[in-house]
Amino acid sequence: MTSPTFFTYNRDGTFIGSPTVLEYQHEHMEGPYTASFVIESGQGEVDDKGLWLWFDTRLMTEFACQYEGTEQWRGVIWEMQLEIDGELHIKSMDNMYNAVKVKYTNTSGDPIHTGWFTNDESIEQYGRKERIIQSSSSSGDEAAERAEAELLYSASPYTMAIGY
């Protein structure tokens, strides 16, 4: 019996390399598949520096698993957890948006949308992820300020460190 083979790809579809995966599982739910995998320092050619590099650069990287020549799962890395030196670090795409516009009501009561405010560097790295915010402001300038503030806060993936 052969082991699964794992591949990662850049956003342009070019092959990055195959990680040494210790634990892997996937399941089919209503709609897309979900999967999780574990890469551990000291296994194969992976060290702590390599794990940090994965954590810093592989979010939204396409990941595929093949078993006996048949692709079993393909998707993108949406959330990562890195446990190192007594701390758990989490990086997630859940609350990340790099294109934001605001829907607001003017003084006449008409609903109006601002244009899209974008962070091009974030779009280049992670792809475009949009969010429309509702605002009660009656000024286009206030709505634009709100969109810019939201974009400043949300253009990078949510990252946190949890000490234990």
C-alpha positions in Angstrom: 0.0 0.0 0.0 1.4 3.4 -1.0 1.3 6.6 1.1 -0.5 9.7 -0.1 1.6 12.3 -1.9 1.1 16.0 -1.1 1.7 19.0 -3.4 1.5 22.7 -3.0 1.1 25.3 -5.8 1.6 29.0 -6.2 -1.4 31.2 -7.1 -0.2 31.0 -10.8 -0.4 27.2 -10.7 3.3 26.5 -10.6 4.5 23.7 -8.4 6.2 24.7 -5.1 7.3 21.3 -3.7 5.8 18.5 -1.5 5.6 18.8 2.2 6.3 15.8 4.5 2.8 15.4 6.1 2.5 13.4 9.4 -1.2 13.4 9.9 -3.8 14.0 7.2 -7.6 13.7 7.0 -10.3 14.9 4.7 -14.0 14.6 4.5 -16.8 15.4 2.1 -19.6 17.6 3.5 -22.4 19.4 1.8 -20.4 21.2 -0.9 -16.6 21.4 -0.8 -14.2 19.1 0.9 -12.4 20.1 4.1 -9.0 18.8 5.0 -6.4 19.2 7.7 -2.8 18.2 7.9 0.1 18.3 10.3 3.8 19.1 9.5 6.2 18.7 12.3 9.7 20.0 12.8 12.4 17.4 12.7 10.5 15.2 10.2 11.9 14.8 6.7 13.8 18.0 5.9 11.5 20.3 7.9 13.0 22.4 10.7 11.7 25.3 12.8 12.9 27.9 10.2 11.0 26.0 7.5 7.8 25.9 9.6 8.0 29.7 10.1 8.5 30.1 6.4 5.4 28.0 5.7 3.4 30.0 8.3 4.5 33.4 6.8 4.1 32.5 3.1 1.7 29.6 2.5 -1.7 31.0 3.5 -4.0 30.8 0.4 -1.6 28.4 -1.3 -3.3 25.6 -3.2 -2.8 22.2 -1.6 -3.5 18.8 -3.2 -3.3 15.2 -2.0 -3.0 12.2 -4.3 -3.3 8.6 -3.4 -2.2 5.8 -5.8 -2.2 8.3 -8.6 -5.7 9.7 -8.0 -6.3 13.1 -6.6 -8.2 12.8 -3.3 -8.5 16.4 -2.3 -7.6 19.9 -3.6 -8.1 23.3 -1.9 -6.4 26.3 -0.5 -4.8 26.7 2.9 -7.3 28.9 4.7 -6.1 28.7 8.3 -2.8 27.8 9.8 -1.6 27.0 13.4 2.0 27.0 14.3 3.0 25.7 17.7 6.6 26.6 18.5 8.6 27.5 21.6 5.6 27.2 23.9 3.3 29.5 21.9 0.5 28.7 19.5 0.3 31.1 16.6 -2.9 31.2 14.4 -3.3 32.9 11.0 -6.7 32.8 9.3 -8.5 34.2 6.2 -11.8 34.3 8.1 -11.9 38.0 8.8 -9.6 39.2 6.0 -10.9 41.6 3.3 -8.8 43.5 0.8 -11.6 45.2 -1.2 -14.1 47.2 0.8 -17.0 49.5 0.0 -19.6 51.1 2.1 -23.4 51.3 1.6 -24.8 54.4 3.2 -27.9 56.6 3.1 -27.6 60.2 2.0 -29.6 63.1 3.5 -32.5 62.4 1.0 -32.7 58.8 2.3 -31.3 57.3 -0.9 -29.0 54.2 -0.5 -25.6 54.9 -2.1 -22.4 52.8 -2.4 -18.9 54.2 -2.3 -16.4 52.9 -4.9 -14.2 50.0 -4.0 -11.2 50.7 -1.7 -8.5 48.1 -2.3 -5.2 47.0 -1.0 -3.4 45.9 -4.2 -0.5 44.2 -2.4 -2.9 42.0 -0.4 -4.9 41.2 -3.5 -1.7 40.1 -5.3 -0.7 37.8 -2.4 -4.1 36.4 -1.4 -6.5 37.1 -4.2 -9.5 39.5 -4.0 -11.8 39.1 -1.0 -14.6 41.7 -0.8 -16.7 43.1 1.9 -19.6 45.6 1.8 -20.2 47.5 5.0 -23.5 49.1 6.0 -23.2 52.6 7.5 -25.8 55.1 8.8 -23.6 58.1 7.8 -25.1 60.6 5.4 -21.8 61.8 4.0 -19.8 60.3 1.3 -16.6 61.5 2.9 -17.6 59.7 6.2 -18.4 56.5 4.3 -15.1 56.7 2.5 -13.2 57.2 5.8 -15.0 54.1 7.2 -14.1 52.0 4.2 -10.4 53.1 4.4 -10.3 52.4 8.2 -11.8 48.9 7.6 -9.4 48.2 4.8 -6.4 49.2 7.0 -7.6 46.8 9.7 -8.6 43.8 7.5 -6.2 43.7 4.5 -3.9 41.2 6.2 -5.0 37.8 7.5 -6.0 37.7 11.1 -3.0 36.6 13.2 -2.7 36.0 16.9 -0.2 34.4 19.3 -1.5 32.4 22.3 1.0 31.7 25.1 0.5 28.7 27.2 
